[in-house]
Amino acid sequence: MVNLSMDGEAMRKKIYTATTVLLVVLFAVSCATLTDKRILRTVDQIETGETELLVKVTQLPFLLDGEIIQRQEEVKLLWGGFREAGFSIRNPVILDRHPVTIKDANLFSPSREVSLFFEKYLLDNSEVIHLRGDNGEFYLILKGRCFGSPLYRGFKGPM
């Protein structure tokens, strides 16, 4: 006959381990979640011209309209140029947001290169955000993360 009973210490260890695993899973899921508030705070970084922060939270390779940026120096030029030109997304409103799909590549470009970029880099927990501001409509691709701002993966606009 098999003895299925556990002593109190073994039971506590199992409960502790199960609770820890559950908390880690819940934390990971909540970290990946982008709320509208977090998205709008992220857009505000463009409005305020926080170039250094924007560079830090831009993940390479980065999609700008239909062009793939692969070097950090180019990202610095991009965000610095936006700031110097006084570019912003004033009074942003989220029109739509959804997980990235391969079909979203066409929002940026119908090219095979952009489709491959989506397949390789963006089908991993990223979202397409469709915004309207006073100066037009925009698409952002953001990826959630636990601490700090979401990561910028792509940008298009104004349209």
C-alpha positions as CSV (number, residue, x, y, z in Angstrom):
1,M,0.0,0.0,0.0
2,V,1.3,3.5,-0.9
3,N,1.3,6.2,1.7
4,L,-0.1,9.4,0.2
5,S,0.1,11.5,3.3
6,M,2.5,14.4,3.7
7,D,3.9,16.0,6.8
8,G,3.1,19.6,7.5
9,E,6.5,20.9,6.3
10,A,6.3,19.2,2.9
11,M,2.8,20.5,2.4
12,R,3.9,24.1,3.3
13,K,6.7,23.9,0.7
14,K,4.3,22.7,-2.0
15,I,1.9,25.5,-1.2
16,Y,4.7,28.1,-1.1
17,T,6.0,26.8,-4.5
18,A,2.6,26.8,-6.1
19,T,1.8,30.3,-4.8
20,T,5.2,31.7,-6.0
21,V,4.7,30.2,-9.5
22,L,1.2,31.7,-9.7
23,L,2.4,35.2,-8.6
24,V,5.2,35.1,-11.2
25,V,2.8,34.2,-14.0
26,L,0.3,36.9,-13.0
27,F,3.1,39.4,-12.8
28,A,4.3,38.5,-16.3
29,V,0.9,38.8,-17.8
30,S,0.2,42.1,-16.1
31,C,3.5,43.5,-17.3
32,A,2.8,42.8,-20.9
33,T,-0.6,44.6,-20.7
34,L,-0.8,48.0,-22.2
35,T,-3.6,50.2,-20.8
36,D,-4.9,53.2,-22.7
37,K,-3.4,55.4,-19.9
38,R,0.1,53.9,-20.5
39,I,-0.3,54.3,-24.2
40,L,-1.3,58.0,-23.9
41,R,1.6,58.6,-21.5
42,T,3.9,57.1,-24.0
43,V,2.6,59.3,-26.8
44,D,3.1,62.3,-24.4
45,Q,6.9,61.5,-24.6
46,I,6.8,62.6,-28.2
47,E,4.8,65.7,-27.3
48,T,7.3,66.8,-24.7
49,G,10.3,65.9,-26.9
50,E,12.0,63.6,-24.4
51,T,14.6,62.5,-26.9
52,E,16.9,60.6,-24.6
53,L,14.0,58.6,-23.1
54,L,12.5,58.0,-26.6
55,V,15.9,56.6,-27.8
56,K,16.1,54.3,-24.7
57,V,12.6,52.9,-25.3
58,T,12.9,52.4,-29.0
59,Q,13.6,48.7,-29.8
60,L,15.7,47.9,-32.8
61,P,15.1,47.2,-35.5
62,F,12.4,49.9,-35.6
63,L,9.8,50.5,-38.4
64,L,9.3,54.1,-39.5
65,D,6.6,54.2,-42.2
66,G,7.9,51.6,-44.5
67,E,11.6,51.9,-43.6
68,I,13.4,49.6,-41.2
69,I,15.9,51.4,-38.9
70,Q,18.6,49.2,-37.6
71,R,21.1,51.5,-35.9
72,Q,20.7,53.5,-32.7
73,E,22.4,56.5,-34.3
74,E,19.5,56.7,-36.8
75,V,17.0,56.5,-33.9
76,K,18.7,59.4,-32.2
77,L,18.5,61.4,-35.4
78,L,14.8,60.5,-35.8
79,W,13.6,61.5,-32.4
80,G,16.0,64.5,-32.2
81,G,14.7,65.6,-35.6
82,F,11.1,65.3,-34.4
83,R,11.9,67.5,-31.4
84,E,13.8,70.1,-33.5
85,A,10.9,70.3,-36.0
86,G,8.4,70.8,-33.1
87,F,6.6,67.6,-34.1
88,S,4.0,66.3,-31.7
89,I,0.7,64.4,-31.5
90,R,-1.6,67.0,-29.9
91,N,-4.7,65.8,-28.1
92,P,-4.3,62.1,-29.0
93,V,-7.3,59.8,-29.0
94,I,-7.0,56.1,-29.4
95,L,-9.2,55.0,-32.3
96,D,-8.3,51.3,-32.3
97,R,-5.8,49.0,-30.7
98,H,-5.2,45.3,-31.3
99,P,-2.4,42.6,-31.2
100,V,-0.2,42.8,-34.2
101,T,-1.1,40.4,-37.0
102,I,0.8,39.8,-40.3
103,K,-2.0,41.7,-42.1
104,D,-1.0,44.9,-40.2
105,A,2.2,45.0,-42.3
106,N,0.1,46.6,-45.1
107,L,-0.6,49.6,-42.8
108,F,3.0,50.5,-43.1
109,S,4.0,49.2,-46.6
110,P,2.9,46.4,-49.0
111,S,6.6,45.4,-49.4
112,R,7.9,41.9,-48.8
113,E,10.6,43.4,-46.6
114,V,8.0,44.9,-44.2
115,S,6.0,41.7,-44.2
116,L,9.2,39.8,-43.2
117,F,9.9,42.4,-40.5
118,F,6.4,41.8,-39.0
119,E,6.8,38.0,-39.1
120,K,10.3,38.1,-37.5
121,Y,9.9,40.8,-34.9
122,L,6.4,41.9,-34.2
123,L,4.2,38.9,-33.6
124,D,5.5,38.7,-30.0
125,N,3.2,40.5,-27.7
126,S,3.2,43.8,-29.6
127,E,0.1,46.0,-30.3
128,V,-0.9,48.3,-33.2
129,I,-2.3,51.5,-31.8
130,H,-4.3,53.7,-34.2
131,L,-4.4,57.3,-33.0
132,R,-6.0,60.6,-34.1
133,G,-4.5,63.9,-33.0
134,D,-5.1,67.5,-34.0
135,N,-2.5,67.0,-36.8
136,G,-3.6,63.7,-38.3
137,E,-3.8,60.0,-37.8
138,F,-0.9,57.8,-36.7
139,Y,0.0,54.2,-36.2
140,L,2.2,53.1,-33.4
141,I,3.5,49.6,-32.6
142,L,4.2,49.2,-28.9
143,K,5.3,46.3,-26.8
144,G,4.5,46.3,-23.2
145,R,7.0,45.8,-20.5
146,C,7.0,45.8,-16.7
147,F,9.0,48.9,-15.7
148,G,9.1,52.2,-17.4
149,S,7.6,53.0,-20.8
150,P,6.4,50.5,-23.3
151,L,8.9,49.9,-26.1
152,Y,8.4,51.6,-29.5
153,R,8.6,49.1,-32.3
154,G,7.1,51.2,-35.1
155,F,5.6,54.5,-36.1
156,K,3.7,55.9,-39.1
157,G,2.1,59.2,-39.7
158,P,0.7,61.7,-39.9
159,M,-1.7,60.4,-42.5
